[in-house]
Amino acid sequence: MQEAINLAKDSDVAVVVTHTYDSEGYVDSSNLDLPNNQAQLIKEVTAANPNTIVVQMSGRAVQMNEWQDNVPAIVQAWFAGQEQGNAIANVLFGDVNPSGKLPITFPVDEDSTPVSEDIQFPGVDGVSKYTEGVFVGYKGYEAAGIKPAYAFGHGLSYTTFDYKNVKAKAKTKGKDKDTEISVALNLRNTGDVAGSEVVQVYVGELPTNIDTPSKQLAGFAKVDLDPGKQEHVKIELDSTAFSYWDEGIDEWIMPSGEVPIYVGSSSDNIQLTTSVNIAADKEEQKADKEAKKKN
């Protein structure tokens, strides 16, 4: 550690590469700490050189609350394989514009999650209870009002994007009267370099008294844009995001009514809002009424 501190003092920029011990077949870690005192390493190197970049290699979330506010950049690199050195160098030197988005939520710490009770994680006597119901992952954070360190879908790049003119449509097609829902918008690269943005569309609470999430990912699209360029983006949405599963009849039920639509760059960074009116068929409406009575 002292060698790293001395080197950081004599450098323009310090890069600390951290990692966890994750692999298929390994027992899940019982905490979200970085192993081997790596958090202390980051703090010491950052104190020696405030221009410290952390490159985090792991297959899971780690808690960063002790040091994340003191570093100008964090690169979540996951496990990139044997070419990881070249890949990270390309990102750090700007040869590649990173455009990845988090497929999971990074909590502030172990106590700031919807599953922080021992019976849920890490479990008691080797048994974990899944008590979240439909509020799994980012949906649980939203339901409990817990602000994460980095939300589901979060990810920055070396450019910026502007979202405008959102419209949502629902139409019924075919003999089976399937409902097709789509969202369209304009996306512009407002920065100085080419880049990619993952436009994310979330569905709000459904018009039923059955418990449904306040936001649920229904569709997304990755769009490549040169500086100053704009593209009209259309995203077809998964109809199950507008439905709930009825255990009594083993079917998806799509209730009729108005459903909020949220468009953004992550689950907690919504840029545009609209809504769509769903006209479910008579059988679905009947099933929804029966489910409401049971509930």
Secondary structure by P-SEA (a helix, b strand, c coil): caaaaaaaaaccbbbbbbbcccccccccccccccccaaaaaaaaaaaacccbbbbccccbbbbcccccccccccccccccccaaaaaaaaaaacccccccccccccccccccccccccccccccccccccccccccaaaaaaaaccccccccccccccbbbbbcbbbbbbbbbcccbbbbbbbbbbbbbccccccccbbbbbbccccccccccccccccbbbbbbccccccbbbbbbcccccccccccccbbbbbbcbbbbbbcccccccccbbbbbbbccaaaaaaaaaaaaac
